[in-house]
Amino acid sequence: MLQNYLKITLKVLGRNRFFTFVSLFGIVFTLVVVLALSAFLDHLIAPRYPDANRERCLYVGMLDCWNPDEQSHRMGPPSFHFLKTYVQPMETPEMVGVASLPSFANAYVGSRRLKLNLKFTDSNFWAITAFDFLEGKPYNEEHIRNGDYVAVINERTRDNYFGEGFPAVGQPIVVENVSYRVIGVVRDVPITRVMVSGDVYLPYTAGKSQARGTGLVGNYVGILMAKSPADFPRIREEYQHVLSKIELPMEDDGFVFKQLDSEARTYLEYFLNLGFLNLGSPGVFYTIVGIFMLLFMLLPAINLVNLNVSRIMERSSEIGIRKAFGASSGKLVVQFLIENIFITLLGGILAVALAAIVLKIFNESGLIPGADLAVNPQVLLVGLGACLAFGILSGVIPAYRMSRMNVVDALRGGEG
């Protein structure tokens, strides 16, 4: 039965080529946008290079120091001092790493200025992440204890500073008039992965790392890696216990506060609860994204509904004959829905090919340095769901109208 429906669909597509072109154009354009958005969200959210262990990690990235008597707050990322004193001694996490948030500095090659993203880290940072080292190796605890001025740079910085493909290990790189010895070169990381991206990675003991201050609010993030996500509740419980042991009130850079609020959050929770977003739980975020994509597909689906109704009117004689020979309304509805879904899936195949080309052009454009957007299995799954939803949205109403057609009216060409 399904094979017969597909044969009918192919004949219908060849019968009215203009309708086929208009339908496929609308489907392909809509699905290319949906696939591109899905690829971008996957790029932002999914645990991609070098965040191989992101699903096992919680992040301490925000402190809220406040005085309820005066209703005054001081909010911001934690300092290195806070993470070193209170977070790193925690026992439940398998490992605790520390990394700074993006900070920018200048380096010069002749008269050409390079604006570099510096990231200061501890040695655990390299054990939690999974960087691809093109040259050399990361710095370790011994480098940090000795206060060595060593650096790991990314491939783009190597090519810009030393020359494309030129070996950099052992060479000096001067950033803000401070010389560091390059000991490793890693594959580029997209700047959108702010927890791990950087042009130059430095030990927290070197340069202007802001690690020497004793305040609680600073420019760092704590990365708490669990043995498995099942340990997250116990890690969060221990973290809250640690906070409860801090003696308050406390003065931090002239601000006296009586309460300290902070949470260990997953990667997505951390970004959703930043001050300018505050979207709450991941469930709310995914619901908003789903509604947006549904509404985005609704307008072209409505246009296709009108085209499909017109197509049905053209096929009214065929429908009347089938009804006269005993075809039920249900079978005709199923046939039309299968036809519509098949056309949508055909458009989906074209959309996947076009989306892959668009994403490749975007990656090579340099708009997001190191971007690696791709139509991977997760994005394909979203695309398949979008195809089915689009096919059903644009086919249900025409199929229902077809099922309500009277045999006599259908044989007369749909009039009456």
RASUL-V550131 format. One record per pair of residues at least 12 apart in sequence whose ideal C-beta (glycine too) atoms are under 8 Angstrom apart, sorted by the first residue. I is the first residue (numbers start at 1). J is the second residue. D is the distance in Angstrom with one decimal. If there is no record, write none. Layout:
BEGIN
I|J|D  I|J|D
END
This chain:
BEGIN
2|338|7.0  5|334|7.9  5|335|5.3  5|338|4.7  5|339|6.7  5|342|7.9  6|338|7.6  6|342|6.2  8|335|7.1  8|339|6.9  9|338|7.2  9|339|4.3  9|342|4.9  9|343|7.0  12|311|7.6  12|315|7.6  12|339|6.5  13|343|6.9  16|311|6.9  16|314|7.3  19|307|6.2  19|310|7.8  19|311|5.9  20|343|7.7  22|307|6.4  23|304|6.2  23|307|6.2  23|343|5.9  23|347|7.5  24|343|7.2  24|346|7.0  24|347|4.9  24|350|6.8  26|300|4.7  26|303|6.3  26|304|6.0  27|300|7.6  27|304|7.5  27|343|7.2  27|344|5.5  27|347|3.2  27|348|7.3  27|351|7.2  27|390|6.5  28|347|4.9  28|350|5.0  28|351|4.8  28|354|6.5  29|300|7.5  30|296|7.3  30|297|5.8  30|300|4.8  30|351|8.0  30|390|6.7  31|347|6.4  31|348|5.6  31|351|3.6  31|352|8.0  31|355|7.7  31|383|6.3  31|386|5.9  31|387|6.7  31|390|7.1  32|351|4.8  32|354|5.3  32|355|5.0  32|358|6.6  33|296|7.0  34|293|5.9  34|296|7.1  34|297|7.0  34|382|7.2  34|383|6.8  34|386|4.7  35|351|6.1  35|352|6.7  35|355|4.0  35|375|6.3  35|379|6.0  35|382|7.4  35|383|5.0  35|386|7.8  36|355|5.8  36|358|6.2  36|359|6.6  36|373|7.8  37|293|7.2  38|378|7.8  38|379|4.7  38|382|4.3  38|383|6.9  39|355|7.2  39|359|5.7  39|373|4.6  39|374|6.4  39|375|6.3  39|376|7.8  39|379|5.0  40|373|6.2  41|289|6.8  42|373|7.9  42|376|6.8  42|378|5.4  42|379|5.6  43|190|6.9  43|192|6.6  43|371|7.0  43|372|6.9  43|373|5.0  44|192|5.8  45|267|7.5  45|268|5.8  46|378|6.5  47|267|7.9  48|193|7.4  48|372|6.9  49|130|7.2  49|132|7.2  49|187|7.4  49|189|7.0  49|372|7.3  50|129|4.6  50|130|5.0  50|131|4.5  50|132|7.2  50|186|7.6  50|187|8.0  50|189|6.1  50|196|5.7  51|129|6.6  51|130|7.8  51|193|6.4  51|195|7.2  51|196|5.8  51|267|7.7  52|129|7.2  52|130|3.9  53|128|5.7  53|129|7.3  53|130|7.2  53|225|5.8  54|267|5.4  55|229|6.3  56|225|5.5  56|226|5.1  56|227|7.4  56|228|6.5  56|229|6.3  57|128|6.9  57|223|5.5  57|224|6.4  57|225|5.1  57|226|7.2  57|266|7.7  57|267|7.0  58|93|7.8  58|223|8.0  58|224|4.5  58|226|7.0  58|232|6.1  58|235|5.8  58|236|7.1  58|264|4.1  58|265|6.3  58|266|6.3  59|195|7.0  59|221|5.7  59|222|6.8  59|223|6.1  59|224|7.3  59|264|6.9  59|265|5.8  59|266|7.3  59|267|6.3  59|270|4.8  60|78|6.0  60|83|6.8  60|87|5.7  60|221|6.8  60|222|3.8  60|224|6.7  60|239|7.1  60|262|6.5  60|263|7.9  60|264|5.4  61|77|5.7  61|78|7.3  61|221|4.5  61|222|7.5  61|265|7.3  61|270|5.1  62|75|6.7  62|76|7.2  62|77|6.4  62|78|7.6  62|262|6.4  62|263|7.7  62|270|7.5  62|273|7.4  62|274|7.6  63|75|6.8  63|76|6.5  63|77|7.3  63|78|5.2  63|82|7.0  63|216|6.0  63|217|5.7  63|260|6.6  63|261|7.6  63|262|4.9  64|260|7.2  64|261|4.2  64|262|6.6  65|216|6.4  65|217|6.7  65|250|7.9  65|252|6.0  65|255|6.8  65|257|4.0  65|259|7.6  65|260|5.6  66|257|5.6  66|258|7.6  66|259|5.4  66|261|7.3  67|249|7.8  67|256|6.4  67|257|5.1  67|258|5.3  67|259|7.4  68|258|6.4  68|259|6.1  69|258|7.0  72|255|7.7  72|257|8.0  74|217|6.2  74|252|6.8  74|255|4.9  74|257|6.6  75|217|7.7  75|275|7.1  76|217|4.2  76|218|7.3  77|101|5.8  77|217|7.1  77|218|6.2  77|219|5.7  77|220|6.1  77|221|6.2  78|216|6.6  78|217|6.9  78|218|6.1  78|220|5.8  78|221|7.4  78|222|6.5  78|262|7.4  79|210|7.5  79|213|5.9  79|214|8.0  79|215|5.4  79|216|5.7  79|217|6.0  79|218|2.8  79|219|7.5  79|220|6.2  80|98|6.4  80|100|7.8  80|204|6.0  80|209|7.4  80|210|6.9  80|211|4.0  80|213|7.6  80|218|6.0  80|220|4.9  81|211|7.7  81|213|6.1  81|214|5.2  81|215|6.8  81|216|7.2  81|218|7.2  82|216|4.7  82|217|7.8  82|218|7.1  82|220|8.0  83|96|7.7  83|98|5.1  83|220|5.7  83|222|4.4  84|98|7.2  86|242|5.3  86|243|7.6  86|246|6.9  87|222|4.6  87|224|7.2  87|239|7.4  87|242|7.2  88|222|7.6  90|224|7.1  90|235|7.4  90|238|5.6  90|239|6.8  90|242|6.5  91|238|7.0  92|226|7.6  92|231|6.3  92|234|5.0  92|235|4.7  92|238|4.7  93|224|4.3  93|225|6.0  93|226|5.9  93|231|7.7  93|235|5.6  94|225|5.3  94|226|6.1  94|227|5.0  95|124|5.4  95|127|6.2  95|128|6.0  95|225|4.7  96|124|6.5  96|222|6.2  96|223|6.9  96|224|5.5  96|225|7.4  97|121|7.0  97|122|6.1  97|124|3.8  97|125|4.4  97|127|7.3  97|128|4.6  97|222|7.5  97|223|4.2  97|225|7.1  98|121|6.5  98|122|4.6  98|124|7.2  98|125|6.9  98|204|6.8  98|220|5.8  98|221|7.5  98|222|5.9  98|223|7.2  99|119|6.0  99|120|7.2  99|121|4.5  99|122|7.8  99|125|5.2  99|195|6.6  99|196|7.3  99|220|6.8  99|221|5.7  99|223|6.6  100|118|7.5  100|119|5.7  100|120|4.2  100|121|7.2  100|204|7.5  100|209|6.8  100|210|7.2  100|219|5.4  100|220|5.2  100|221|7.6  101|194|6.7  101|219|5.2  101|220|7.0  101|221|6.3  102|117|5.2  102|118|7.8  102|119|7.2  102|191|7.9  102|194|6.0  102|197|7.5  102|198|7.5  103|117|7.4  103|118|5.1  103|119|7.9  103|120|8.0  103|219|6.7  104|116|6.8  104|117|5.9  104|118|7.0  105|118|5.2  105|175|5.2  105|176|4.7  105|200|7.8  105|208|7.9  106|175|7.4  106|176|6.3  107|161|6.5  107|173|6.7  107|174|6.2  107|175|4.8  107|176|7.7  108|174|7.5  109|160|6.9  109|161|5.7  114|157|7.2  114|160|5.7  114|161|6.5  116|157|6.4  116|175|6.3  116|199|4.2  116|200|5.3  117|191|6.9  117|197|6.8  117|198|5.2  117|199|4.6  117|200|7.4  118|175|7.1  118|198|6.6  118|199|7.3  118|200|5.3  118|201|8.0  118|202|6.3  118|207|7.6  119|196|7.9  119|197|7.4  119|198|3.4  119|200|7.3  119|201|5.1  119|202|7.3  120|201|7.9  120|202|5.2  120|203|7.1  120|204|4.6  120|206|7.6  120|207|7.5  120|209|4.1  120|210|7.7  120|211|6.7  120|220|7.9  121|201|6.0  121|202|7.6  121|203|7.3  121|204|6.5  122|144|6.7  122|203|7.6  122|204|5.9  123|138|7.4  123|139|6.7  123|140|5.1  123|141|4.6  123|143|7.7  123|144|6.0  123|203|7.9  124|223|7.9  125|201|8.0  125|223|7.2  126|138|3.9  126|139|7.7  126|140|8.0  128|223|5.6  128|225|5.0  129|196|5.6  131|186|4.4  131|187|7.1  131|189|7.9  132|186|6.3  132|187|4.2  133|184|5.5  133|185|6.9  133|186|5.7  134|155|6.0  134|185|4.7  134|186|6.7  134|187|6.2  135|158|7.9  135|167|6.5  135|168|6.2  135|169|4.8  135|184|6.3  135|185|4.0  136|152|7.5  136|169|4.1  136|182|7.3  136|183|5.0  136|184|3.6  136|185|6.2  137|183|6.5  137|184|5.3  138|152|5.7  138|183|7.7  138|184|5.6  138|201|7.7  139|152|6.8  139|183|6.2  139|184|7.7  139|203|5.5  143|183|7.9  143|203|5.8  144|203|4.8  144|204|7.1  144|205|5.3  147|203|7.9  147|205|5.0  147|206|7.0  148|181|7.7  148|203|7.0  148|206|7.4  149|178|7.0  149|179|6.8  149|180|4.9  149|181|6.6  149|206|5.1  149|207|7.5  150|180|6.2  150|181|5.2  150|182|7.6  150|183|4.8  150|202|7.8  150|203|6.8  150|206|7.5  151|173|6.0  151|175|7.8  151|180|3.9  151|181|7.0  151|182|5.5  151|183|7.0  151|200|5.4  151|201|6.6  151|202|5.5  151|206|8.0  152|182|7.5  152|183|6.5  152|184|4.0  152|185|7.2  152|186|6.1  152|200|7.5  152|201|4.2  153|168|6.5  153|173|6.5  153|182|5.8  153|184|7.6  153|185|5.8  153|186|7.6  153|199|6.6  153|200|5.3  153|201|7.4  154|185|7.1  154|186|5.5  154|187|7.2  154|188|5.0  154|189|6.8  154|198|6.9  154|199|5.5  154|200|7.8  154|370|7.8  155|185|6.2  155|186|7.1  155|187|5.8  155|188|5.2  156|188|5.2  156|199|6.9  156|369|6.6  156|370|7.2  157|173|7.8  157|199|4.6  157|200|6.3  158|182|7.9  158|185|5.1  161|173|6.0  168|182|4.7  168|185|5.4  169|182|5.7  169|183|6.2  169|184|6.8  169|185|6.8  170|182|6.8  170|183|7.9  173|200|7.2  175|200|6.1  175|207|7.4  176|207|7.4  176|208|7.1  178|206|7.9  178|207|5.4  180|200|7.6  180|202|6.7  180|206|6.9  180|207|7.7  186|201|7.8  188|369|6.9  188|370|3.8  189|370|5.5  190|368|5.7  190|369|7.0  190|370|4.2  190|371|5.1  190|372|6.3  191|368|6.3  191|369|5.4  191|370|6.5  192|368|6.0  192|371|7.5  195|221|6.2  195|223|7.1  195|267|7.3  197|370|7.2  215|252|5.0  215|253|4.8  216|250|7.5  216|252|5.0  216|260|7.5  217|252|6.3  217|253|7.4  222|264|8.0  224|239|7.7  224|264|5.8  232|264|8.0  232|266|7.7  235|264|5.9  236|263|7.1  236|264|5.2  239|262|7.6  239|263|7.6  239|264|4.7  243|260|5.9  243|261|8.0  243|262|6.2  246|260|6.1  248|260|6.6  266|282|7.7  268|282|5.0  268|285|7.1  269|281|7.3  269|282|6.6  272|284|7.8  272|285|5.5  293|386|6.9  294|389|7.2  297|386|6.7  297|389|6.6  297|390|5.4  297|393|6.6  298|393|6.9  300|390|7.9  300|394|7.9  301|390|6.0  301|393|4.0  301|394|4.3  302|394|7.8  304|394|3.8  305|394|5.4  305|397|5.2  305|398|6.1  308|336|7.9  308|340|6.7  308|394|6.3  308|395|6.5  308|397|8.0  308|398|3.8  309|397|7.5  309|398|4.9  309|401|6.3  311|398|7.6  312|336|7.4  312|398|5.4  312|401|6.6  312|402|5.0  312|414|7.8  313|413|7.8  313|414|4.6  316|405|6.6  316|409|7.6  316|410|4.6  316|411|7.8  316|412|7.9  316|413|5.5  316|414|3.6  317|410|6.8  317|411|6.1  317|413|6.4  319|332|6.4  319|402|6.0  319|405|6.0  319|410|4.9  320|405|7.4  320|407|5.4  320|408|7.6  320|409|7.6  320|410|3.0  320|411|3.8  320|412|7.9  321|411|7.2  323|405|7.6  323|407|4.7  323|410|6.5  324|407|5.5  324|411|7.2  329|403|3.7  329|404|7.5  330|403|7.4  332|399|7.6  332|402|5.8  332|403|5.8  333|399|4.4  333|400|7.0  333|402|6.9  333|403|4.9  336|395|6.3  336|398|6.6  336|399|4.3  336|402|5.8  337|391|7.4  337|392|6.9  337|395|4.9  337|396|7.3  337|399|5.4  339|395|7.8  340|391|5.0  340|392|7.8  340|394|6.3  340|395|3.4  340|398|7.8  340|399|7.6  341|387|7.5  341|388|6.5  341|391|3.7  341|392|7.1  341|395|7.0  342|391|8.0  343|391|7.4  344|387|5.0  344|388|7.6  344|390|5.2  344|391|3.6  344|394|7.5  345|387|5.4  345|391|7.2  347|387|7.6  348|383|6.1  348|384|7.2  348|386|7.7  348|387|4.1  351|383|7.1  352|375|5.8  352|380|7.0  352|383|6.3  355|375|5.6  355|383|7.9  356|374|7.6  356|375|4.9  359|373|4.5  359|374|6.2  359|375|6.6
END
